[in-house]
Amino acid sequence: MTVGLVIVSHSSKIAEGVIELAAQMAPNVRIAAAGGTSDSPSRIGTSLEKVQSALDEAEQGDGVVVLTDLGSAVMTAEMTLEFLSPDTRSRIRLPQAALVEGAVAAAVQAESGGTVDEVASAAERAVVSIDPESLEPFVSHGSAAPGPSAPLEAAAEPAVTGAWTLPNKMGLHARPAAVIARALTDLDAEVTINGVDGKSVMLLMSLALGEGKELRAEATGPEAQKAIEYIGGEVKAGFGEL
Amino acid sequence: MALTAQWAEAWIRECSQVLTEHRTALIELDRAIGDADHGENMQRGFAAVVAKLDAGGQETPGAVFKLTAMTLMSTVGGAAGPLYGTAFLRAATALGDAAEIDPAAVVGFLTAARDGVVARGKAEPGDKTMIDAWTPAVEAADTAQSAGASAVEVLEAAANAAQAGALATEPLIARKGRASYLGERSAGHRDPGAQSSALILQAAADTAGRQQ
C-alpha cells in the first residue's frame, strides 16, 4: 500500500491527463481524478461530491495528498476536508504545489513508500523554473536547471564521478528520470547529475538531456561508488530502451 | 409573522427563477472581467437545488439551506460553488433545528453566511467581490433589526444595501479571483458575484413580503 493522490481540476481532461502522466512513473500508486462539475454533462468547475468520492477511492489507510489547480479547486478541497472526521482528516494533506510538477513528484515519492508528509513535501518542492537568460539556443537545457549546482561542501571525502553519453533515442526522459531518482533515494549517498540533485525526478527531467548528450554524475557518502556504478549501468544500457 | 421552512423553500425556488431571468446579464458582467460563466453556473446550480427540493423532506429552514449548500457545492462550478455553498451551510448551522426565523435570527443567519464567504474566499471589503454586497447587507439588516423592524423589513434593508454595494463595485480594482488578473482593467465593470448576491437577497425579501 502507498499514499494515494487526488487530482482536483476545473477540467476533467486536465485531471485525467495529469493522472496519465504521473501514473507512468508510479504504477502502484492509487491516483483518483476529481475534474469538472457533478452535473451531466460535466462542465468546467469543481465538485465537492467528486472530491469526496476521489478521496474514498485514493485512501488505502496510509493517507492521501490532494493536488489542485486554480483558486476555487482549493476552496472545494478545503470544504471537503471540513466534512471529514478529524481522524480521517489527519491523514490528508493539501500542499501548495504546481499541479503537474507536484503530481509527478508526489507520485514518485509515494511509489517509493514515502509517508503522507514526505509525499506532500515532494509536491511542494517540485517547481521547475527555467531562467531564459541561461538558455543557449540549440544546446542542452542543463544549465537552466535551478538549484545549487555544487552542494558538495569542501569535500571531506573525495567524490566518485562518472560520465557517459546517452545512447538511447529519448535520452533521460520521464520514465528513466523516475527510475534513477527512486533508486538513488534508497542509497546512502549525495548524488548530483549535471549539477542537479540526482534524487529529484523533476530536476532530472528539467535537464532535458537527449540522445548523444553527456551525463555527468558526482557522488559522495558511504554508497557513492554504488550510486555511480548504478547510474553508469543504467545509462550504458540506454535505460533498457536500446 | 416569523419565517418558516415554507419561506426558505420559496426563496430558493425564486432564486432559481431570478437567476434564470438574469442569466445573460450575469454572463455579460462576467465576460467583461472573468470567464463568462457566472450566469450559466448560477442558473444550473439553483436548478439542481430545485430538482432536489421537489423530492421534499426538508422540514426546517436550516434543512432547506443545508440541501441548497450541498447541491451548489457540487453543481455550480467556479468559485461561486464553494462560496455560496459555504454561505448557505453556515446559515443552516446558525439556524440549527429552529422551525421559525425571527428578525434577530435573520440577522444571525445573514451574518453567519457572510462570515463563511469571508473565511472561504479570504477577501475583504473593497476587493470587488461578493463581500462588497454581503457586508453592507449584514450591516443594514443589523441596523434595521435594532430599530425594531420585522423579518421582512430586515430582509428588505439587506437587499437594498446589497444592490447598492454591488453597484459600488463598478469603479473598484479587483484584488481577488479571476478578475484580479486584469488589474486596473477590472475597474469600470460591476462584479458579477456581488450582483448575483444582490439578486439572491432581493429574492429573499420578495418571497418573505409575499408571505405576509
Interface residues (C-beta under 8 A of the other chain):
Chain A: H10 G36 T37 S38 D39 R43 I44 G45 T46 S47 L48 E49 K50 L70 G71 S72 M75 T76 E78 M79
Chain B: D37 E40 N41 R44 A48 M70 M73 S74 T75 V76 G77 G78 A79 A80 G81 P82 L83 G85 T86 R120 G121 G177 R178
